[in-house]
Amino acid sequence: MTTIGTILNSMHKYQPRFHLVRANDILKLPYSTFRTYVFKETEFIAVTAYQNEKITQLKIDNNPFAKGFRDTGAGKREKK
């Protein structure tokens, strides 16, 4: 399985959408019936820095790509 990422712009608002597609054959997928669902609770604004120390630590603990938050002894933060 490949991992697909999404590039976001800082300080932009995003609204994820859930697409439910009914298809019997993968080749017929573009012509299949679908419904799109939007949940207002999932709207967010992408940021580059967090003002809340607990949120910063949560990101460090759960995001393997949060290297910029870890302290290397050169004035950067390290996972605690």
Legacy VTK file of the C-alpha trace (Angstrom):
# vtk DataFile Version 3.0
C-alpha trace
ASCII
DATASET POLYDATA
POINTS 80 float
0.000 0.000 0.000
1.358 3.420 -0.873
0.980 6.450 1.330
-0.563 9.470 -0.324
-0.040 12.863 1.237
-1.722 16.180 0.757
0.086 19.490 0.514
-1.615 22.284 2.443
-0.958 26.010 2.508
-0.483 27.606 5.904
-3.252 29.958 7.051
-5.736 28.545 4.529
-9.076 27.019 5.528
-9.873 23.470 4.432
-13.058 21.406 4.473
-12.556 17.642 4.028
-15.214 15.779 2.058
-16.216 12.136 2.194
-17.200 10.582 -1.163
-19.211 7.366 -1.067
-19.176 5.569 -4.427
-21.265 2.561 -5.440
-19.539 0.465 -8.090
-19.513 -3.216 -9.010
-16.450 -2.891 -11.226
-13.371 -0.701 -10.770
-13.414 0.110 -14.500
-16.907 1.591 -14.158
-15.878 3.784 -11.220
-15.877 7.076 -13.213
-19.480 6.411 -14.277
-20.772 5.228 -10.904
-23.317 6.812 -8.607
-21.804 8.691 -5.701
-22.727 10.905 -2.752
-20.551 13.524 -1.129
-20.791 14.235 2.583
-19.365 17.239 4.402
-19.072 17.389 8.169
-18.744 20.978 9.382
-16.854 19.740 12.477
-13.891 18.703 10.312
-13.178 22.178 8.912
-9.693 23.404 9.854
-7.014 26.005 9.144
-3.518 24.725 8.368
-0.768 26.291 10.476
3.024 26.123 10.642
3.406 26.669 14.401
1.325 25.953 17.482
0.920 28.377 20.384
-0.213 25.624 22.760
2.640 23.507 24.209
0.325 20.486 24.650
-0.642 20.574 20.973
3.028 20.881 19.986
3.895 17.838 22.116
0.947 15.895 20.663
2.292 16.576 17.158
5.809 15.494 18.159
4.526 12.278 19.740
2.303 11.267 16.807
3.908 12.679 13.663
7.108 10.974 12.447
7.636 13.882 10.039
7.702 16.540 12.797
11.509 16.643 12.738
11.582 20.428 12.944
10.043 20.281 16.415
12.709 17.979 17.885
15.699 19.386 19.770
19.060 18.474 18.264
21.065 20.649 20.623
21.153 23.532 18.153
18.251 25.458 19.658
15.544 23.176 18.329
13.055 21.160 20.378
13.515 17.490 21.208
10.827 14.887 21.805
10.378 14.617 25.581
LINES 1 81
80 0 1 2 3 4 5 6 7 8 9 10 11 12 13 14 15 16 17 18 19 20 21 22 23 24 25 26 27 28 29 30 31 32 33 34 35 36 37 38 39 40 41 42 43 44 45 46 47 48 49 50 51 52 53 54 55 56 57 58 59 60 61 62 63 64 65 66 67 68 69 70 71 72 73 74 75 76 77 78 79
